[in-house]
Amino acid sequence: MLPFVGHIVEATVPWGFLLVLHATQGPTYALGSWVPPLLVGVLIISATARLRPLAPLVLGTSGGIVFITLYWLLLKAGVPADADPAILYGTTMQVSRACSLAFGGLIASIVTFRLRELIGRAERAVREQELFGKYRLEAKIAAGGMGVVHRAVYCPEGGFERVVAVKMLHTELAEQAPFLAAFRNEAELSARLVHPNIVQVLDFGRAGDAYFMAMEFVDGMTLGELARRAEGGQRVLSPALVAWIGHEILGGLQHSHAGARDGEGRLLRVVHRDLCPANVLVSRSGQVKIADFGISRALRDANVSVTRTVAGHLGYMAPEHARGEPIDERIDLFAVGVILWELLALRRLFHRGAEAATLLALMSGEVPDIRSLRPDLDPAWGALIERAVAPDPARRFESARAMLSAIAALPGAHGNDLAEELAELMVWADGQAPPRADRAAGGTLALSSSYGDEVETRQQPG
């Protein structure tokens, strides 16, 4: 009520000036002056600029009423009958002025309503790019069946900013309890995995209908992308560099398998279950980090885990995992063995294009000796990879620590500043044109390179 009264009082200001002109200059001068109508126009424009939708209408209507009332009660009687031009001071002209003020206020109110609507849409669009006022979403980094990952800026109050990655669960999946539980499980497990070789989860929450997870941003590319560009540019990776990449991946796995603990201090034994080059990130400074524990599982104190679903990249899946049999940490070590073989050979090991053919190659367990493709390698490389990708898990390395020791014992696997060498490789890879990408079934990317990262999954929560 007070704002409404305030608008009416505000509308009388121009006519107070009109009365001053009447008292000092006479009624004809007051009616002929452009100052009072101009003041009304300024007030209407000001109300429009302040996005007060009813204020222009109140100002225009009340201003028109006040003006015509003053004309009839005070000004009309003082206007000489022979005033020239008579039309300027006539009753018809003054009624027209009053109606024009009211009509102008109506038009301004309509414009103000429209402006508020447009600005409101813009604000909602901006809010959709912000989560809790802390994260400002920028370019989309990746998209998949479960969600979308954006580059974002963490910008709380105080001017502090940090670049992060924000993974948002698809809205339609957030309405389904199993998918929401899987997303929450990923956040809870990943938050426990604090290690330099694992992408750190920083936050989890909900903004409106969207569930999100804020993660450490790794400025670089996936290991799969790096290998594709190396293959395309015929850039052979040195054994020392491949060994160091394997060492870094195994360092992260050693922590997830035998270092991460829950809130009560119990060992979690987190198995990634989808380790592949697409889920290993390489930064431009030469850091190697495991990402996407979306289908990981905490085995805790159990000796084995029976999978209820088969999920992951088929070309890197241990045979027992593909068969839906009990699994343990050794399925991740199998994937590391495949990755090492492929980095050295710069070609796929089990992938045959079709899922059935890839599965058949995986189950057959036929692994070409890496030295047949890289004669420069020490025979110990062949023994290490053969053990890592053995079809029988009992023949594999029993732990990430054991496989780390085997890599450390490789002749020629050591070198100075290997992180710097990897960073230099990243600089070179940035200058290489990425392979052509085509859209494949299921909305995933199938790349023309033989080292493609096409997703071969039976993706289900649980």
Secondary structure, 3 states (H helix, E strand, C coil): CHHHHHHHHHHCHHHHHHHHHHHHHCHHHHHHCCHHHHHHHHHHHHHHHCCCCCHHHHHHHHHHHHHHHHHHHHHHHHCCCCCCCHHHHCHHHHHHHHHHHHHHHHHHHHHHHHHHHHHHHHHHHHHHCEECCCEEEEEEEEECCCEEEEEEEECCCCCCCEEEEEEEECHHHHCCHHHHHHHHHHHHHHHHCCCCCECCEEEEEEECCEEEEEEECCCEEEHHHHHHHHHHCCCCCCHHHHHHHHHHHHHHHHHHHHCCECCCCCECCEECCCCCHHHEEEECCCCEEECCCCCCEECCCCCCEECCCCCCCHHHCCHHHHCCCEECCHHHHHHHHHHHHHHHHCCCCCCCCCHHHHHHHHHHCCCCCHHHCCCCCCHHHHHHHHHHCCCCHHHCCCCHHHHHHHHHCCCCCCCCCHHHHHHHHHHHHHCCCCCCEEECHHHCEEECCCCCCCCCCCCCCC
